[in-house]
Amino acid sequence: MGIVAPVSKEVCTVRRCPILIIVLTLLIRATFSSAGEISIAPFVGYFTGLTVENFQTTDTSSLDPAPGYGLIVGYSLGPERWIEVLWIHQDMELCDGCLPEDPGSLGLNIDSFQLGGVYRPGTKKVRPYAAASAGFTLYRSATTGQGTSAGFSFALGGGIEIFLDDWISLRLDGRGQMTFASGTLYVGCDGGCSIGFSGSGTFQIQALAALVFRFP
């Protein structure tokens, strides 16, 4: 059975999310006795689409791929291992004709919050790495009559990091993210239109490009 919750205010804003992630990373750093580097990496990305289901007709429709952005804040456990906190935001436009009545333009806001790790061996200027993370993803309607749906998500991937100097690098990241969410998002149209997400999970491929700044 789907879980529906009304949205009275924005769960995450462009200003609020980066601050929360940095604070969480500082708390993680405080739990370790030895001081390590902290990295801050704003990024832009491109994400494959999703599939939504019309609960009234059981028809499914696809959302087109869309760009996104976010922030990765990391803490060094050593020269090759890092702990990271990730925030990934996407704005997607819902498909035309996937609802029984046309309510106009429909938007879907997606925010993922994850804790993960990175293994990056070597000391060369260009270093490959492997990454894994897990947390939760929020789906929110950007229209009137809103609801929210949340589910567990995890991602696996890797990439390369190109060091411009000791404190600045360019990071190119590719990963696949699976989200298990079951719920209903209500949208503002006559007759109580609704869309939903399959409990079997949704899968996205994510391509990210980040500029990494390190601090001792």
Buried (B, 14 or more C-beta within 10 A) or exposed (E): EBEBEEBEEEBBEEEEBBEBBBEBBEEBBEEEEEEBBBBBBBBEBBBBBBBBBBBBEEEEBEBEBBEBBBBBBBBBBEEBBBBBBBBBBBEBEBBEEBBBEEBEEBEBBBBBBBBBBBEBEEEEEEBEBEBBBBBBBBBBBBBEBBBBBBBEBBBBBBBBBEBEEEEEBBBBBBBEBBBBBBBBBBBBBEEEBBBBBBEEBBEBBBBBBBBBEBEE
